[in-house]
Amino acid sequence: MYIVIIAWMYVAVMMAVAEAVAPNGGLLGAITTFIFYGVFPAALLAYILSTPARKARKKAQEAQEAAETHAPPQSNAGEKIKSSD
């Protein structure tokens, strides 16, 4: 997943640099190019590709919470009672 995002950000940076050094380009155009062609699509891609991991993490957390609420109470029957000699 990360290699795709890194590669896309590289392409977006190169597009922004080309916009900045073009004779009729400028810094504002380079910034908007980087944001709209790089940051927003990469963030959207990262969000979509991390959906299975988020679902698995949420399911594991719910299972852990369910196990904690349905666990039998622990008793101290197996412990020795300390005497105060």
C-alpha angles and dihedrals in degrees: 000000000000095000091060092050093046091049092049092049089051090054091047092050091050090050090050092049091050089051092049097050097040114113093241095031130094146192094266090054090049092051094048091045090053094047099044098036098033119022101037097045092043092050091049092048092048091050093049095044093048093055095098091051091049091050092049092048091049092048091050091049092050091049091050092049091048091050091050094050094045097043115116115248115264116244128206094221094115096052124093117243112240114233120219096226 
